[in-house]
Amino acid sequence: MKKLLNTVYVTTEGASLRKDGENLVAEVEGAERARVPLHMLASLVVFGPIFVSPALIGACAGGGITIVLLDRAGRFQARIEGPVSGNVLLRRAQYRASDTPEEIVRSFLVGKVANQRAVLQRAFRDYGEDYSIAEKAALEGAVDRLGRILARIERLDDTLDTLRGSEGEAAQIYFSVFDLLIRSPDAELRWSGRSRRPPLDAINALLSFLYALLTHDCRAAAEAVGLDPAVGFLHRDRPGRPSLALDLMEELRPVLADRLALSLVNRRQLRAGDFVTEDSGAVRLTDEARKTVLAAWQDRKKDERQHPFLDEKAPLGLVPYLQAQMLARHLRGDIDAYPPWFWK
């Protein structure tokens, strides 16, 4: 068990979590390993087969502490929370806007494609001298094509389906050159394309794990300002899907998740031996590797960047909450449009 900021992450399979007074207690094979006061927690994230006592679930629900259950690979399984709270007028505005979401979707995608482009440009600056002529041409071509898609998205006459098509095209271009951003000497840590449910190689397993963490933060951010995390704009409504959280994370994925994955691999903090291939073909991080990623994730969230709209520096970990606030302000009519967050 590891406490990072106001979230406890439990990664040891077979551990038991129980309530003792006003404390969360973690035990492994009957021995107490950690104890954290409940009043210090905002959320509990559990990976894999771990027992959570009914008394602890009840205390967390009553105290506003969210319990998130992920499988051992980091894929979302369930979320346990107490009574829903929030501003009913804000949620009604959200529901109305979801019927004609083009304007908000456009802002999400402008942020996402601009940040994808920035990630490729940063790699070109960092490793440009190491690339062959063909690799330089591939990266420059991808940056140019993303720039043209960005200009297309910014037009005001695109339909929702057209915007979604542009998003898919941008993702295909971005991931087509993603392998050029990986500098690890391990042949097992190469990129051949995006695979999900389950991830079929190490890089996809790492990205899926980070995306699950980012989704958790974006859902918490949406709920913190009173928005309904299930009603999105870019992602279609589906039972059990936190569509708004997935919307909010789109512009943040290239910077908070993709860049961190590349840093962990390129700095050789993760190597081929940190991943396990199961009989089904699915690839997942080892327990120790998950702890490495979680520590790096929290460190990354402490980095400060200038918020382009607020014109103030803020830790990256607060960006999902700031963007959720910007969306709420737009839905209430306080600002004319939702301002994307750009990485610089």
C-alpha positions in Angstrom: 0.0 0.0 0.0 1.3 3.4 -0.9 -0.2 6.8 0.1 0.4 9.5 -2.5 -1.1 12.9 -1.8 -4.7 12.2 -0.7 -5.0 8.8 -2.5 -4.1 5.4 -1.3 -3.0 2.8 -4.0 -3.1 -0.9 -3.0 -1.1 -3.1 -5.4 -0.2 -6.2 -3.4 -2.4 -9.1 -4.5 -4.1 -11.0 -1.7 -3.9 -8.0 0.7 -6.9 -7.3 3.0 -8.2 -3.8 3.8 -10.4 -3.2 6.8 -11.6 -0.4 9.1 -10.2 -0.1 12.6 -11.7 2.8 14.4 -11.3 5.8 12.1 -8.4 4.2 10.2 -7.8 2.3 7.1 -5.7 -0.8 7.8 -3.9 -2.9 5.2 -2.9 -6.5 6.1 -0.9 -9.1 4.1 -1.1 -12.7 5.3 -2.6 -11.5 8.6 0.2 -9.0 9.4 -0.5 -5.3 9.5 1.5 -3.4 6.8 0.0 0.1 6.9 -2.5 2.3 8.7 -3.9 5.6 7.4 -6.5 7.9 9.1 -9.6 8.0 7.0 -9.9 11.8 7.3 -6.7 12.2 5.3 -8.1 10.3 2.3 -10.1 11.4 -0.7 -9.9 8.1 -2.7 -8.8 4.5 -2.5 -7.5 2.8 -5.7 -7.2 -1.0 -5.6 -5.5 -3.2 -8.2 -6.4 -6.8 -8.7 -7.7 -9.4 -6.2 -7.7 -7.5 -2.9 -10.3 -7.9 -0.1 -12.1 -4.8 1.1 -14.3 -5.2 4.2 -17.9 -4.2 4.2 -17.3 -1.9 7.2 -14.5 -0.1 5.3 -16.8 0.3 2.2 -19.5 1.8 4.4 -17.1 4.2 6.1 -15.7 5.3 2.8 -19.1 5.9 1.3 -20.3 7.8 4.3 -17.1 9.9 4.4 -17.1 10.9 0.7 -14.1 8.6 0.0 -14.3 7.0 -3.4 -13.2 3.4 -3.9 -12.0 2.5 -7.4 -11.5 -1.1 -8.4 -9.0 -1.8 -11.2 -7.9 -5.2 -12.5 -4.3 -6.2 -12.2 -3.5 -4.6 -15.5 -5.0 -1.3 -14.4 -8.3 -1.5 -16.4 -11.3 0.1 -14.7 -13.8 -2.4 -13.2 -16.0 -0.5 -10.7 -16.3 2.6 -8.6 -17.9 2.7 -5.2 -19.2 6.0 -3.8 -21.8 7.5 -1.5 -24.8 9.6 -2.4 -24.4 11.8 -5.5 -24.1 15.5 -4.8 -23.8 18.4 -7.2 -25.6 21.5 -8.5 -28.8 20.4 -10.2 -28.9 23.6 -12.4 -25.4 23.0 -13.6 -26.2 19.4 -14.5 -29.3 20.5 -16.4 -27.2 22.9 -18.4 -24.8 20.0 -19.0 -27.6 17.7 -20.3 -28.9 20.5 -22.6 -25.4 21.1 -24.0 -24.9 17.4 -24.7 -27.7 17.5 -27.3 -25.7 20.0 -29.4 -22.1 19.4 -28.3 -20.2 20.5 -31.4 -18.7 23.7 -29.9 -17.4 21.9 -26.7 -16.2 18.9 -28.7 -14.2 21.2 -31.0 -12.5 22.8 -28.0 -11.6 19.3 -26.6 -10.1 18.2 -29.9 -8.2 21.5 -30.5 -6.5 20.8 -27.2 -5.8 17.2 -27.9 -4.4 17.5 -31.4 -2.3 20.6 -30.5 -0.8 18.6 -27.6 -0.2 15.5 -29.8 1.6 17.8 -32.2 3.6 19.3 -29.3 4.7 15.8 -28.1 6.1 15.0 -31.6 7.8 18.4 -31.9 9.4 17.9 -28.5 10.7 14.5 -29.5 12.2 16.0 -32.7 14.0 18.7 -30.6 15.3 16.1 -28.2 16.4 13.4 -30.6 16.5 15.1 -34.0 20.2 14.5 -34.5 19.8 10.7 -33.9 17.1 10.3 -36.6 17.7 9.1 -40.1 16.6 11.2 -43.1 13.6 8.9 -43.5 12.7 9.2 -39.8 13.0 13.0 -39.8 10.7 13.1 -42.9 8.2 10.8 -41.2 8.1 13.0 -38.0 8.0 16.3 -40.0 5.2 14.9 -42.2 3.1 13.8 -39.1 3.6 17.3 -37.5 2.5 19.0 -40.7 -0.6 16.7 -41.2 -1.6 17.3 -37.5 -1.3 21.0 -38.1 -3.7 20.8 -41.1 -6.2 18.7 -39.1 -6.0 21.2 -36.3 -6.9 24.0 -38.7 -9.7 21.9 -40.1 -11.1 21.3 -36.6 -11.1 25.0 -35.8 -13.6 25.7 -38.6 -17.0 26.4 -37.3 -19.1 24.4 -39.8 -18.0 20.8 -38.9 -20.6 18.3 -37.8 -20.1 16.1 -34.8 -19.4 13.1 -37.0 -16.9 15.1 -39.0 -15.1 16.2 -35.8 -15.0 12.6 -34.5 -13.6 11.5 -37.9 -10.9 14.2 -37.6 -10.0 13.0 -34.1 -9.6 9.4 -35.4 -7.4 10.6 -38.3 -5.2 12.6 -35.9 -4.8 9.6 -33.6 -3.8 7.4 -36.5 -1.2 9.8 -37.7 0.2 10.4 -34.1 0.5 6.7 -33.3 1.9 5.9 -36.7 5.2 7.6 -35.7 5.0 6.8 -32.0 7.7 4.2 -32.2 10.2 6.9 -33.3 9.7 8.5 -29.9 10.9 5.3 -28.0 14.7 5.2 -27.4 14.8 2.0 -25.3 17.4 -0.6 -26.4 14.9 -3.4 -25.5 13.4 -5.0 -28.6 10.3 -5.9 -26.5 9.6 -2.2 -25.9 8.9 -1.3 -29.4 5.6 0.0 -30.8 3.6 -1.6 -33.5 0.2 0.0 -33.0 -2.5 0.6 -30.4 -4.1 -2.4 -28.8 -6.7 -2.4 -26.0 -8.8 -4.8 -24.0 -6.4 -6.4 -23.6 -3.1 -4.6 -24.4 -0.9 -7.0 -26.4 2.5 -5.5 -25.9 4.4 -3.6 -23.1 4.0 -0.1 -24.3 0.2 -0.5 -24.8 0.0 -2.1 -21.3 1.9 1.0 -19.9 -0.4 3.4 -21.7 -3.6 1.6 -20.7 -2.4 1.7 -17.0 -1.7 5.5 -17.2 -5.0 6.2 -19.0 -6.9 4.4 -16.2 -5.2 6.6 -13.6 -5.9 9.7 -15.7 -9.6 8.7 -16.1 -9.9 8.3 -12.3 -8.5 11.9 -11.8 -10.8 13.4 -14.5 -13.9 11.7 -13.1 -13.0 13.0 -9.6 -12.5 16.5 -11.1 -15.9 16.4 -12.9 -17.7 15.3 -9.7 -15.8 17.9 -7.6 -17.4 20.8 -9.5 -20.8 19.2 -9.6 -20.8 17.8 -13.2 -22.3 14.4 -14.1 -19.3 12.2 -15.2 -21.5 9.9 -17.2 -22.8 12.5 -19.6 -20.2 13.5 -22.2 -19.9 15.4 -25.4 -17.3 13.7 -27.6 -17.8 10.2 -26.2 -21.3 8.7 -26.7 -23.4 7.8 -23.6 -23.1 4.2 -22.6 -24.2 2.5 -19.4 -21.3 2.4 -17.0 -19.0 4.6 -19.1 -17.7 7.8 -17.5 -18.1 9.7 -20.8 -17.3 13.2 -19.5 -14.2 11.9 -17.7 -13.0 10.4 -21.0 -13.8 13.8 -22.7 -11.7 15.7 -20.2 -8.8 13.4 -20.4 -8.5 13.6 -24.2 -6.5 16.9 -24.3 -4.4 15.7 -21.3 -3.5 12.2 -22.5 -0.5 13.2 -24.8 1.1 15.2 -22.0 0.3 13.5 -18.7 0.2 9.9 -19.9 2.1 9.5 -23.2 5.0 11.8 -22.2 5.3 10.0 -18.9 5.3 6.6 -20.6 8.0 7.7 -22.9 10.1 9.1 -20.1 9.9 5.9 -18.1 11.0 3.8 -21.0 13.6 6.2 -22.5 15.2 6.8 -19.1 15.2 3.0 -18.6 13.2 3.1 -15.4 11.1 0.4 -17.0 12.7 -2.5 -19.0 11.4 -5.5 -20.7 11.5 -7.6 -17.5 9.0 -5.2 -15.9 6.1 -6.7 -18.0 4.4 -10.1 -17.9 2.6 -11.9 -20.7 -0.3 -14.0 -19.6 -1.6 -17.1 -21.2 -4.3 -15.1 -23.0 -1.7 -13.0 -24.7 -2.5 -9.9 -22.6 0.5 -8.0 -21.3 0.6 -6.3 -17.9 3.0 -4.6 -15.5 4.6 -6.5 -12.7 3.7 -5.4 -9.1 7.0 -3.6 -8.7 6.7 -1.9 -12.0 3.3 -0.6 -11.1 4.7 0.9 -7.9 7.4 2.6 -10.1 4.8 4.0 -12.4 2.6 5.2 -9.6 5.5 7.0 -7.9 6.4 8.6 -11.3 2.8 9.5 -11.9 2.5 11.4 -8.6 5.9 13.2 -9.2 4.7 14.2 -12.7 1.6 15.7 -11.2 3.7 18.0 -9.1 5.3 19.6 -12.1 4.1 23.2 -12.7 3.1 24.7 -16.0 1.5 28.0 -17.0 -2.2 27.7 -17.5 -2.9 29.4 -20.9 -6.3 30.8 -19.9 -5.8 31.7 -16.2 -2.2 32.9 -17.0 -1.0 31.4 -13.7 1.3 28.5 -12.9 -0.4 25.3 -11.6 0.7 21.8 -10.8 -0.2 19.3 -13.6 -2.2 17.3 -11.0 -4.6 20.2 -10.7 -5.2 20.6 -14.4 -8.1 18.2 -14.6 -9.8 20.1 -11.8 -9.1 23.5 -13.4 -10.4 22.2 -16.8 -13.6 20.8 -15.1 -14.1 24.3 -13.5 -13.6 25.9 -16.9 -16.2 23.6 -18.4 -18.6 24.3 -15.6 -18.2 28.1 -16.0 -18.9 27.8 -19.7 -22.0 25.7 -19.1 -23.2 28.3 -16.6 -22.6 31.1 -19.1 -19.8 32.7 -17.2 -17.4 32.4 -20.2 -18.2 32.2 -23.9 -16.3 29.0 -24.7 -14.5 26.1 -23.1 -10.7 27.0 -23.2 -8.5 24.0 -24.0 -5.3 23.4 -22.0 -2.2 23.6 -24.2 1.2 22.1 -23.2 4.1 24.4 -23.7 
